[in-house]
Amino acid sequence: MSEVVVDHRQATAQRNAAAILDAATRLLERGAALNMRAIAAEAGVSRPTLYAHYGTIGQVVEGVVARAVSASVAAIEAAEPAVGPADEALERVVAASWAQIAHFDAIAQGATEHVSTVAMHRTHAPIRAHVAELVARGQASGAFRSDLPADWLVTMSFALIHAAADHARARRVKRDEALALLLTSLRDLFAGGAR
């Protein structure tokens, strides 16, 4: 009998945690003010329930970002970063990432306000791992420059992708045009000293 009670409580806790993240996502997408009271109301949970799962808005938004990163990892894996020449794989990975950034734009904007740089780095670790493997493969094959550290190339690629998204949004550049510009910039970054 006690196993049933534990399973019921665990299922309820999982539903509440998901409802909280869903609520925060909706608020971010609407551009609404984000505070614990609004999140609890949107999720249909009490504030004590919200605080039992997440102590701060930053923790809630970090949870939202972690879910978005999981979806992005799936898209990157579908782009098959380990298949074919590294430079071609890079373009597929960037295109997949670009599509995900468009989908999660409101979350990205909210994250800059509520999530620390350290937490952002931590939540993006699975994506960074895929890109790092691709960079190592490209450097080993001679397709990517080796005069810069692999970690630097990974960090700069993330910076360029996010800066390109900001630029496209601010300047109202069509996403496909911005992607073409981004790919040109990344080709130069990755191949600059390769040969």
C-alpha positions as CSV (number, residue, x, y, z in Angstrom):
1,M,0.0,0.0,0.0
2,S,2.8,2.5,0.9
3,E,4.3,2.0,-2.6
4,V,1.1,3.2,-4.2
5,V,1.1,6.3,-2.0
6,V,4.8,7.0,-2.8
7,D,4.1,6.5,-6.6
8,H,1.1,8.8,-6.4
9,R,3.1,11.5,-4.6
10,Q,5.9,11.2,-7.0
11,A,3.6,11.4,-10.0
12,T,1.9,14.5,-8.5
13,A,5.3,16.1,-7.9
14,Q,6.4,15.4,-11.5
15,R,3.2,16.8,-12.9
16,N,3.6,19.9,-10.7
17,A,7.2,20.4,-11.8
18,A,6.2,20.1,-15.4
19,A,3.3,22.5,-15.0
20,I,5.6,25.0,-13.4
21,L,8.1,24.9,-16.3
22,D,5.2,25.0,-18.8
23,A,3.8,28.1,-17.0
24,A,7.2,29.9,-17.0
25,T,7.6,29.1,-20.7
26,R,4.2,30.5,-21.5
27,L,4.9,33.7,-19.5
28,L,8.3,34.1,-21.2
29,E,6.7,33.6,-24.6
30,R,4.0,36.3,-23.8
31,G,6.7,38.7,-22.5
32,A,4.8,38.8,-19.2
33,A,6.5,39.9,-16.0
34,L,8.1,36.9,-14.4
35,N,7.8,36.5,-10.7
36,M,7.0,33.6,-8.4
37,R,3.4,34.7,-7.8
38,A,2.7,34.8,-11.6
39,I,4.4,31.5,-12.2
40,A,2.4,29.8,-9.5
41,A,-0.9,31.3,-10.7
42,E,-0.1,30.3,-14.3
43,A,0.8,26.8,-13.3
44,G,-2.3,26.4,-11.1
45,V,-0.1,25.5,-8.1
46,S,0.3,27.1,-4.7
47,R,3.3,29.2,-4.0
48,P,4.5,26.7,-1.3
49,T,4.4,24.0,-4.0
50,L,6.3,26.2,-6.4
51,Y,9.0,26.9,-3.7
52,A,9.2,23.2,-2.9
53,H,10.4,22.6,-6.5
54,Y,12.3,25.8,-7.2
55,G,13.6,28.3,-4.7
56,T,14.1,31.2,-7.1
57,I,13.0,32.6,-10.5
58,G,16.5,31.9,-11.7
59,Q,16.1,28.2,-10.8
60,V,12.7,28.0,-12.6
61,V,14.1,29.6,-15.8
62,E,17.2,27.4,-15.6
63,G,14.8,24.4,-15.6
64,V,13.0,25.9,-18.7
65,V,16.4,26.4,-20.4
66,A,17.4,22.8,-19.6
67,R,14.3,21.5,-21.3
68,A,14.9,23.7,-24.3
69,V,18.5,22.4,-24.4
70,S,17.3,18.8,-24.4
71,A,15.1,19.5,-27.4
72,S,18.1,21.2,-29.1
73,V,20.4,18.2,-28.4
74,A,17.8,16.0,-30.1
75,A,17.8,18.3,-33.1
76,I,21.6,18.3,-33.2
77,E,21.8,14.6,-32.9
78,A,19.3,14.3,-35.8
79,A,21.7,16.4,-37.9
80,E,24.3,13.6,-37.4
81,P,27.4,15.6,-36.4
82,A,29.6,12.5,-36.5
83,V,28.7,11.7,-40.2
84,G,30.7,13.0,-43.2
85,P,33.3,15.7,-43.4
86,A,33.5,17.9,-40.3
87,D,32.9,21.1,-42.3
88,E,29.6,19.7,-43.7
89,A,28.6,18.4,-40.4
90,L,29.2,21.8,-38.8
91,E,26.8,23.4,-41.3
92,R,24.1,20.8,-40.5
93,V,24.6,21.3,-36.7
94,V,24.5,25.1,-37.1
95,A,21.3,24.9,-39.2
96,A,19.7,22.6,-36.6
97,S,20.8,24.9,-33.8
98,W,19.5,28.0,-35.7
99,A,16.0,26.4,-36.0
100,Q,16.0,25.7,-32.3
101,I,17.0,29.2,-31.4
102,A,14.1,30.6,-33.4
103,H,11.8,28.2,-31.6
104,F,13.1,29.1,-28.2
105,D,13.8,32.8,-28.7
106,A,11.7,34.0,-25.8
107,I,13.3,31.6,-23.5
108,A,16.8,32.7,-24.6
109,Q,15.8,36.3,-23.9
110,G,14.4,35.5,-20.4
111,A,17.4,33.4,-19.6
112,T,19.8,36.3,-20.1
113,E,17.8,38.2,-17.5
114,H,17.3,35.5,-14.9
115,V,20.0,32.8,-15.3
116,S,23.7,33.3,-14.4
117,T,26.5,32.8,-16.9
118,V,27.7,29.8,-14.9
119,A,24.2,28.2,-15.0
120,M,23.9,28.9,-18.7
121,H,27.2,27.2,-19.3
122,R,26.1,24.2,-17.2
123,T,22.7,23.8,-18.9
124,H,24.3,24.0,-22.4
125,A,27.0,21.4,-21.6
126,P,25.3,18.6,-23.6
127,I,25.3,20.9,-26.7
128,R,28.8,22.0,-26.1
129,A,29.9,18.3,-25.9
130,H,28.6,17.6,-29.4
131,V,30.2,20.7,-30.8
132,A,33.5,19.9,-29.0
133,E,33.5,16.4,-30.5
134,L,32.9,17.9,-34.0
135,V,35.7,20.5,-33.5
136,A,38.1,17.8,-32.4
137,R,37.3,15.7,-35.4
138,G,37.6,18.7,-37.7
139,Q,41.0,19.7,-36.2
140,A,42.3,16.1,-36.5
141,S,41.3,15.8,-40.1
142,G,42.7,19.3,-41.0
143,A,39.3,20.7,-42.0
144,F,39.3,23.1,-39.0
145,R,42.1,25.4,-37.9
146,S,44.4,24.1,-35.2
147,D,46.1,27.4,-34.3
148,L,43.3,28.1,-31.8
149,P,42.2,25.9,-28.9
150,A,39.1,23.7,-29.6
151,D,37.4,25.1,-26.5
152,W,37.9,28.6,-27.9
153,L,36.3,27.6,-31.2
154,V,33.3,26.1,-29.4
155,T,32.8,29.2,-27.2
156,M,33.1,31.5,-30.2
157,S,30.7,29.5,-32.3
158,F,28.1,29.7,-29.5
159,A,28.7,33.5,-29.2
160,L,28.4,34.0,-33.0
161,I,25.1,31.9,-33.1
162,H,23.5,33.9,-30.3
163,A,24.8,37.2,-31.6
164,A,23.4,36.4,-35.0
165,A,20.0,35.7,-33.5
166,D,20.1,39.0,-31.6
167,H,21.1,40.8,-34.8
168,A,18.4,39.2,-36.9
169,R,15.8,40.1,-34.3
170,A,17.0,43.7,-33.8
171,R,17.5,44.4,-37.5
172,R,14.6,42.4,-38.7
173,V,16.8,40.3,-41.0
174,K,15.1,37.3,-42.5
175,R,16.2,34.2,-40.7
176,D,17.4,32.4,-43.8
177,E,19.5,35.4,-44.8
178,A,20.9,35.6,-41.3
179,L,21.7,31.9,-41.3
180,A,23.7,32.4,-44.6
181,L,25.7,35.2,-43.0
182,L,26.2,33.1,-39.9
183,L,27.5,30.1,-41.9
184,T,29.9,32.4,-43.8
185,S,31.2,33.8,-40.5
186,L,31.6,30.3,-38.9
187,R,33.4,28.9,-42.0
188,D,35.9,31.7,-41.6
189,L,36.3,31.2,-37.9
190,F,36.8,27.4,-38.2
191,A,38.9,27.3,-41.3
192,G,41.0,30.4,-40.9
193,G,44.3,28.6,-40.2
194,A,43.4,25.1,-41.1
195,R,45.7,24.8,-44.1
